[in-house]
Structure formats: structure tokens, C-alpha cells
Amino acid sequence: MKVLFASAEVAPFSKAGGLADVVGSLPKYLEKDAEIAIFTPFHGMIDADKYGIKELENSEIWLTFGGMGHKFRLFMCKLPSTNINVFFVHNDWYFTCFKEVYPKWLDTRYEHERYIAFSLATLEYAKLLNFRADVIHSNDWHTAMIPVYLHSNYRFDEFWKNTKNVFEIHNLAYQGVWFEDVLDFANMRKDIVYNEWGVEHYGKVNWMKGAINYSDKVVAVSPTYSREILTGEYGEGMDYTLRMNQHKLCGILNGIDYDVFNPKTDKSIAKNFDVNSLKDKEKNKKAVCEAFSLEYNPKRPLYVMVSRLVSQKGIDLIRDVEGELKNVDADFVFLGSGDKDYENLLIWLSNNSANIRAYVGYDAKLANQIYAGADFYLMPSAFEPCGLSQLIAMKYGALPVVRATGGLEDTVTGYPLDNSTGFKFWRYDGWDMMQAIYCSMNVFKDKYTLNAMRKSAMEADFSWKRSSAVYLDLYRSLAS
């Protein structure tokens, strides 16, 4: 069985969020049972020398979009520690000219052009490589064009006639919406795809809607999220389309790669530890406090948050209770970047609070150090398709304080249940979040309960081994 993954980002080569971790990890666990190929854009920040990325011979092709020819080249290397081929679609006009996966302030039309070009180039290169996939696994709106292309432009192509489509929704909030003229740029026939059963959504093109309608299976990244998005509250205007396609919707919980996120082997943290050496976690806490100019006090809990700074992540709740946070007997460290309003909020708090510090930006090593040193991990999301941060935090012995939504509901066992791994609150409200924080502060004083919860969290199994078996069954059911 052959499976083709298409994604805007793939760890460790390029990363802006959890999507990269998923596409960089899941294929490793499918390798024994399927032949995998991963296609991703050759972004400008990708270090070709570091990963041994080489151009394939005679890889140059020209594709025409909007009446203009574009040159593409194809590069390749192996996914680290595997025999899986990762193919990088090279184009100077759309990808290598940027040092970010998703450049800020980019014109929306241009952003659509980038991923239309990538999606079509992926299909053309797969044909040239004779990689006749049984299943194409597309991810989020950036590759949602692939099922649409296969339904329209390639509907009578012998090469793709037996290929099935799996479309994965990592975040329904980002759907890829633009005016219908973008179909002319994509060379798609409007009479086939531009209707309410295709990509048309309230008078505009919606790529995610097209992928949902034209894919054979639609996967949400957690069981609870797969149910939530069928409702008006979480459906982002796509709920009626999802309900119409409910027969092919399923929820499969994301996992994390414990070869990458493991406090016992992580070389970036101050002191390695595991469930049998929890006392060494305190050395990491001391290192984090020193790095952020906080007075280290083992009797004060350290709360952290490593996140994109967007409204989804609950930063508004931090703003609502900023006065209270500044006066509680605890320390807070924030790491992330995103909306300028939220960045400025955290910078202001960092400059005007004795117990709050922030690093605006992203540093993978620093993130792991923060996980390792934290007592508690804040994740007060307005919605959360799955979330990987809480899984990483638990592995590092940082107990999550979360709003019980989406994947957070599925992965965190709230105190005081048996084998509790964290703390939950339900209303999207700053006061409710503070009650969960106060509850965790009380548990922090009870070292027996605290360590028992830490061990439960660190021993919880959210590896890809379990979830990959579900994906494999899904692929086999389509390919049979």
C-alpha cells in the first residue's frame, strides 16, 4: 500500500505549529506497513546542508497558472531515522523567497496562489516519480486543493483513478476562502467544482469545503473535536457541510514522538530526569527561573505557556485576570509569538510584574527547557482541535491547567479523579481559569499528591503507536 502525505510544514525541516509535528512523526509508525512519500514546499528557512537535501536529476518542470509559466524543481532527503522519502517542491516565486512557513502580512490572494501551485506540482511530480498512491493524505486548507483537483482536472486520469483521499482537519478556523476568480488561476473548471456541493460557500471559494465534499474520509484530530465541529458553536460556518458528510467523518487523537520529547534523553534541558528521578526536575525549574530573571523559590509554583499568541489560545483570559496573576504566590513564564496585541500584552506584563516573564518569539530548545522546569502548564483555549503542548508538558511532568474542550477534554484527566494528570475548567471565563489555578496551587503544597499526579502524567501513553494503528486501518479500508 502506498500513502502520499502532503503538508505545508513537516518537522524537523519546517515548523510553525503542531501540523509539522504530526506529519513529521506519524509516517514513522506507518513505515513497516506502507510505502510512504511526503511532499512539502521547499521553504526558504530549510537547511539543505543540515539534512542532506539534494536535487533530483532532471526534476525541472513548468506549470502554467493565470497565463504565466512557473518553474519548479524537486529536492529529496530521508525523514531522519527512517527510510521515508521527503520531497521538497522548489519554487523561487512562492516558497524559497521566504524565511518563514507562513509569512506575516502576506496578500491573501498570493497565499492562495502559493498552495494551489504546490498542490498541483505535488500531483504532477508524483506522476513523474510513478508514485501511484493508494491514499493521498492531505492536511488543512493548504493542501485541500488536492482532492478538488482529483475530482476535476484529474477525474479521467488513469494514473489516479484508484486513488482515495483522506483529508485531515487540524484546525477548522482556517479554511482557505477567496473569490471565485482564483479558480481561473488554478485552471479548474467552475462548472464542475463551483457549486454548493463543491467549493462554493456563501458566494466564495472555500478550499476546505471542497476537500470535505470530495474526500473519501475526513479526519478530525481528536474524538471530542470531531463531535464539536458538527455544532454551530465550533463549526466555524462549516457545520452543515460536516453534518452532510458525517458518514465519512471520524476523530483520531494525535500523538507525540517520545524520541523527540523525552526528559530522560533531551539534550537541551539543564538536567535529565524521569518518573524515578523527579527530584532532578527541580534543577530545571531553577534554570528556567535564572534564564528569565525570576527569583527561584522551590515553595512557589511555576506556571508556563508555550503557544501561538492568537485568540484561540485563551490569551484574552490572561488579560482579564492580569491583576490577579501579578499578585498570586506563583511565577509565570510565557513563550510565543503571534498577534501584536497579545505580544504587547505579554511584554507589558513582563516589564511591569515581579512574577511574570515573557519571551516573544519561538525557540525550540528554550521551549523544552520551559516544559522541563514547569510545575504547571496553562492552556485555557477557547477551542482546541487536539493540542500537542499539553501532551509534551505531561511527559515533562508539568501538569496541565486546561479548559475542557476538544483534545484537551480527551487527553487530560482532571483532578481529583483517579490517576489525575491535570486540572480542568469548563466556562471560557477568566474567573473559572483562576479557580483552576488556585486548585492547582493547593495541590502544589501537597507533595504526595503532586508527585502522584506527575507520575500519572509522565506515564500516560500518547505515543503515535496507538493512533497510527487506527490510521492504518482507515487506509486499508479505503484501499481494499
C-alpha positions in Angstrom: 0.0 0.0 0.0 1.3 3.5 -0.9 0.4 6.6 1.0 1.3 10.1 0.0 1.3 12.9 2.6 1.0 16.5 1.5 1.6 19.2 4.1 2.6 22.9 4.3 5.1 22.1 7.1 7.0 19.0 8.2 9.2 18.7 11.3 12.1 18.8 11.7 12.6 20.7 8.3 10.0 23.4 8.8 7.7 24.1 11.7 5.1 26.7 12.6 2.7 24.6 14.7 1.5 21.1 15.6 0.8 20.2 12.0 4.6 19.9 11.4 5.0 17.5 14.3 2.1 15.3 13.2 3.3 14.9 9.6 6.9 14.5 10.8 6.0 11.8 13.3 3.0 9.7 12.1 4.7 8.3 9.0 7.5 6.8 11.1 4.9 4.5 12.7 3.4 3.5 9.3 6.6 2.7 7.6 6.6 -1.0 8.3 3.1 -1.5 6.8 3.1 1.1 3.9 5.3 2.8 1.4 5.3 6.5 2.4 6.1 9.6 0.4 5.9 13.1 2.0 5.6 16.2 -0.2 6.1 19.7 1.3 7.2 23.1 0.0 10.9 24.0 0.0 10.6 27.0 2.3 13.5 29.4 2.5 14.5 28.6 6.0 15.0 24.9 5.4 18.7 23.9 5.9 19.5 21.7 2.9 23.1 21.0 4.1 22.0 20.0 7.6 19.5 17.4 6.3 21.4 16.3 3.2 18.6 17.6 0.8 19.6 17.1 -2.8 18.0 18.0 -6.1 16.8 15.1 -8.2 18.2 14.8 -11.7 16.1 16.3 -14.5 13.4 17.5 -12.0 12.6 20.8 -13.6 9.0 21.2 -14.8 7.0 24.2 -15.9 3.3 24.7 -14.9 1.1 27.5 -16.1 -1.1 29.4 -13.6 -3.1 32.5 -14.6 -1.5 32.6 -18.0 2.0 32.7 -16.6 4.6 29.9 -16.6 6.3 28.9 -13.3 9.4 26.7 -12.9 9.5 24.0 -10.3 12.3 21.7 -9.2 12.2 18.8 -6.8 14.6 18.0 -4.0 14.7 15.0 -1.7 16.1 13.5 1.5 15.1 10.9 4.1 13.0 11.7 7.1 15.5 11.4 10.0 15.8 7.9 11.4 13.6 6.4 8.7 13.8 5.2 5.1 10.9 7.5 4.1 11.4 9.9 1.2 10.6 13.5 1.8 10.2 15.6 -1.4 10.6 19.3 -1.4 8.8 21.3 -4.1 11.1 24.2 -5.0 9.8 27.5 -6.5 11.5 30.8 -6.1 8.4 32.9 -6.7 6.3 31.2 -4.0 8.5 29.5 -1.3 12.3 29.9 -1.2 11.9 33.6 -1.1 10.6 33.5 2.5 12.3 32.6 5.7 9.0 31.6 7.4 6.4 28.9 6.7 3.6 31.4 6.9 5.0 34.9 6.3 3.2 37.7 8.1 1.3 40.4 6.2 1.1 38.3 3.1 -1.5 39.2 0.5 -4.3 36.6 0.8 -4.6 36.1 -2.9 -0.9 35.4 -3.2 -1.2 32.9 -0.2 -3.8 31.0 -2.2 -1.6 31.0 -5.3 1.3 29.5 -3.3 -0.6 26.5 -2.2 -2.5 26.0 -5.4 0.9 25.8 -7.1 2.2 23.4 -4.5 -0.8 21.1 -4.7 -0.7 20.8 -8.5 3.1 20.4 -8.5 2.7 17.6 -6.0 0.3 15.7 -8.2 2.5 16.2 -11.3 5.7 15.1 -9.5 4.0 12.0 -8.0 3.2 11.0 -11.6 6.7 11.6 -12.8 8.1 9.5 -9.9 5.5 6.9 -10.7 4.3 7.0 -7.1 0.8 5.8 -7.7 -0.7 6.4 -4.2 -3.5 4.2 -2.9 -4.3 7.0 -0.5 -3.4 10.7 -0.5 -3.5 12.2 3.0 -3.9 16.0 2.7 -3.7 18.3 5.7 -5.6 21.6 6.3 -6.6 24.1 3.7 -3.1 24.5 2.3 -3.4 21.1 0.6 -7.2 21.0 0.3 -6.9 21.7 -3.4 -5.6 18.2 -4.0 -9.0 16.4 -3.6 -10.6 19.1 -5.7 -8.0 18.7 -8.4 -8.5 14.9 -8.4 -12.3 15.4 -8.7 -12.0 17.9 -11.6 -8.8 18.1 -13.6 -7.7 14.5 -13.0 -11.1 12.9 -12.9 -10.3 10.9 -16.1 -6.6 10.4 -15.5 -5.8 6.7 -15.5 -2.9 7.2 -13.1 -5.1 8.5 -10.3 -8.3 6.5 -11.0 -8.0 4.2 -8.0 -6.5 6.8 -5.5 -8.6 7.6 -2.4 -8.5 10.8 -0.5 -8.1 11.3 3.3 -8.5 15.0 4.4 -7.4 15.9 7.9 -8.7 18.9 9.7 -6.1 20.2 12.2 -7.9 23.5 12.7 -11.3 24.3 11.2 -10.9 28.0 11.8 -8.6 28.3 8.8 -10.5 27.3 5.7 -8.9 29.0 2.7 -11.5 31.4 1.5 -11.2 33.7 -1.6 -13.1 35.0 -4.6 -14.1 32.7 -7.4 -11.6 34.1 -9.8 -8.9 32.0 -8.0 -10.4 29.0 -9.8 -9.3 30.7 -13.1 -5.8 30.9 -11.7 -5.9 27.3 -10.7 -7.1 26.2 -14.2 -10.1 24.5 -12.6 -13.5 24.2 -14.4 -16.1 26.2 -12.5 -18.9 24.2 -13.9 -17.6 21.1 -12.1 -16.5 22.5 -8.7 -18.1 25.9 -8.1 -21.4 24.8 -6.6 -22.8 24.2 -3.1 -21.7 20.5 -3.3 -18.2 21.5 -4.2 -16.1 24.6 -3.2 -18.7 27.3 -3.2 -19.5 28.7 0.2 -21.5 31.9 0.7 -20.5 33.2 -2.7 -16.8 32.5 -2.4 -14.4 29.6 -2.9 -13.7 27.6 0.2 -11.0 25.1 -0.3 -11.7 23.2 2.9 -15.3 22.8 2.0 -14.2 21.3 -1.3 -11.9 18.8 0.4 -14.6 17.8 2.8 -17.1 17.2 0.0 -14.6 15.4 -2.4 -12.6 13.3 0.1 -13.4 9.7 0.9 -12.7 10.2 4.6 -12.4 13.3 6.8 -10.4 13.1 10.0 -10.5 15.5 12.9 -7.5 15.3 15.3 -9.5 14.2 18.4 -12.8 12.4 19.0 -14.3 15.3 21.0 -13.3 17.9 18.3 -14.9 15.7 15.7 -18.2 16.0 17.6 -17.8 19.7 18.5 -17.4 20.8 14.8 -20.8 19.4 14.0 -22.3 22.2 16.1 -22.9 25.9 15.4 -20.6 26.9 18.3 -17.5 25.2 17.0 -18.4 24.6 13.3 -17.0 27.9 12.0 -19.8 28.1 9.5 -18.9 24.7 8.1 -21.1 22.6 10.5 -23.9 22.0 8.0 -21.4 20.7 5.4 -19.8 18.5 8.0 -23.2 17.1 9.1 -23.9 16.3 5.5 -20.6 14.4 5.3 -20.9 13.0 8.8 -20.8 9.4 7.4 -17.1 9.9 6.5 -16.0 12.0 9.5 -14.0 10.4 12.3 -11.9 11.6 15.1 -8.4 10.2 15.7 -6.3 11.5 18.6 -2.9 13.0 17.7 0.2 11.6 19.4 3.7 12.9 20.0 7.1 11.4 19.3 8.7 10.3 22.5 12.0 10.0 20.7 11.9 13.8 20.4 10.1 14.8 23.6 11.6 12.8 26.4 13.1 14.5 29.6 15.2 11.4 30.1 17.2 11.9 26.9 16.5 15.6 25.9 19.9 17.3 25.5 18.5 20.8 25.6 17.4 20.7 29.3 19.5 21.5 32.3 19.2 18.1 34.0 17.6 14.9 32.6 15.0 13.1 34.7 12.2 10.6 34.6 9.5 9.3 36.9 12.1 7.7 39.1 14.2 10.8 39.5 11.6 13.6 39.8 13.8 15.5 42.3 16.0 16.4 39.3 13.2 18.3 37.7 13.7 21.0 40.3 17.1 21.8 38.8 15.4 22.6 35.5 13.0 24.9 37.4 15.9 26.7 38.9 17.5 27.0 35.4 14.3 28.5 33.9 13.9 31.0 36.8 17.5 32.1 36.3 17.1 32.4 32.5 14.0 34.7 33.0 15.4 36.7 35.9 12.9 35.3 38.4 13.8 34.6 42.0 14.0 30.9 42.4 11.8 29.6 45.3 11.0 25.9 45.5 7.9 26.7 47.5 6.4 28.8 44.7 4.8 27.0 41.7 6.0 27.9 38.2 3.3 28.2 35.5 4.2 28.3 31.9 2.6 28.7 28.5 4.3 27.9 25.1 1.9 28.9 22.4 1.0 30.8 19.3 -0.4 34.1 20.5 -3.8 34.0 18.9 -7.3 34.4 20.2 -7.9 30.6 20.1 -5.3 30.0 22.8 -7.1 31.9 25.5 -4.8 34.9 25.8 -7.9 37.1 26.4 -8.4 35.3 29.7 -4.8 36.2 30.7 -5.7 39.8 30.0 -8.9 39.5 32.0 -7.1 38.4 35.2 -3.7 40.1 34.7 -4.1 42.0 38.0 -4.8 38.8 39.9 -1.9 36.9 38.3 0.5 39.7 39.3 -0.5 39.2 43.0 -0.7 35.4 43.4 2.0 33.5 45.2 3.3 31.9 41.9 5.5 32.7 38.9 4.6 32.7 35.2 6.6 32.3 32.1 5.2 32.8 28.6 6.9 31.9 25.3 5.3 32.5 21.9 4.5 34.9 19.0 1.5 35.9 17.0 -0.9 38.8 17.2 0.8 42.1 18.1 -1.8 43.0 20.7 -1.1 39.8 22.6 2.7 40.2 22.1 2.5 43.7 23.5 0.3 42.5 26.5 2.9 39.9 27.5 5.8 42.3 27.0 4.0 44.9 29.2 3.3 42.3 31.9 6.9 41.1 31.8 8.1 44.7 32.2 5.7 45.6 35.0 5.4 42.4 37.1 7.7 40.8 39.6 6.5 37.3 38.9 5.6 37.3 35.1 8.1 37.0 32.3 7.7 36.6 28.6 9.8 35.7 25.5 8.2 36.9 22.3 9.4 34.6 19.6 10.0 30.9 19.3 13.0 28.8 20.3 12.6 25.0 20.3 15.3 24.4 22.8 14.1 27.1 25.2 10.6 25.7 24.8 11.8 22.3 26.0 13.7 23.9 28.9 10.5 25.6 29.9 8.5 22.4 29.8 11.1 20.6 31.9 11.2 23.4 34.6 7.5 24.0 34.9 5.2 22.8 37.7 2.0 23.6 35.7 1.2 24.2 32.1 -1.5 26.8 31.2 -3.7 26.0 28.2 -7.0 28.0 28.5 -8.1 27.5 24.9 -11.3 28.8 23.5 -11.2 25.7 21.3 -8.5 23.1 20.8 -8.7 20.5 18.0 -6.2 18.3 19.8 -3.3 20.2 21.2 0.2 18.8 21.5 1.6 21.2 24.1 -0.4 19.5 26.9 1.0 16.1 25.9 4.5 17.4 25.8 4.0 19.1 29.2 2.7 15.9 30.8 5.7 13.9 29.5 7.9 16.5 31.2 6.0 16.4 34.5 4.3 19.7 34.1 0.6 19.3 35.0 -1.8 21.0 32.5 -4.4 23.5 33.6 -6.8 23.4 30.7 -10.2 24.4 29.5 -12.1 21.1 28.8 -12.6 21.4 25.1 -11.6 19.3 22.1 -8.5 17.3 22.5 -7.9 18.8 26.0 -11.0 17.0 27.2 -9.8 13.8 25.6 -6.2 13.8 26.9 -6.3 15.4 30.4 -7.8 13.6 33.4 -9.0 16.3 35.8 -8.2 16.4 39.5 -9.5 14.8 41.8 -10.3 11.8 39.7 -8.2 8.6 39.9 -4.9 8.9 38.0 -5.4 12.6 37.6 -3.0 14.2 35.2 -4.1 17.9 35.4 -6.8 20.4 36.2 -9.8 21.4 34.1 -12.3 24.2 33.9 -15.3 24.4 31.6 -16.5 28.0 31.0 -14.4 30.3 28.8 -14.0 32.8 31.6 -11.1 34.3 33.5 -12.7 33.7 36.9 -13.1 30.0 36.1 -9.5 29.8 35.0 -8.3 31.3 38.2 -10.3 28.8 40.3 -8.4 26.0 38.4 -5.1 27.8 39.1 -6.0 28.1 42.8 -6.9 24.5 43.0 -3.5 23.5 41.4 -1.7 25.8 43.9 -3.3 23.9 46.8 -2.2 20.6 45.3 1.3 22.0 44.9 1.5 22.2 48.7 0.7 18.5 49.0 3.8 16.9 47.6 2.5 13.4 47.8 -0.5 14.2 45.6 1.6 16.4 43.4 4.2 13.7 42.7 1.5 11.1 42.2 -0.1 13.3 39.6 3.2 13.9 37.9 3.9 10.2 37.7 0.4 9.6 36.2 1.0 12.4 33.7 4.5 11.2 32.7 3.4 7.6 32.4 0.4 8.4 30.2 0.8 6.9 26.7 0.1 9.4 23.9 2.7 7.9 21.5 1.9 7.5 17.9 1.9 3.7 18.2 -1.8 3.6 19.2 -3.1 6.2 16.8 -1.1 5.0 13.9 -2.8 1.7 14.0 -6.2 3.5 13.6 -4.8 5.4 10.6 -3.5 2.2 9.1 -6.9 0.5 9.4 -8.5 3.6 7.8 -6.2 3.5 4.8 -6.7 -0.2 4.4 -10.4 0.1 4.4 -10.2 2.7 1.6 -7.6 0.8 -0.4 -9.3 -2.6 -0.3 
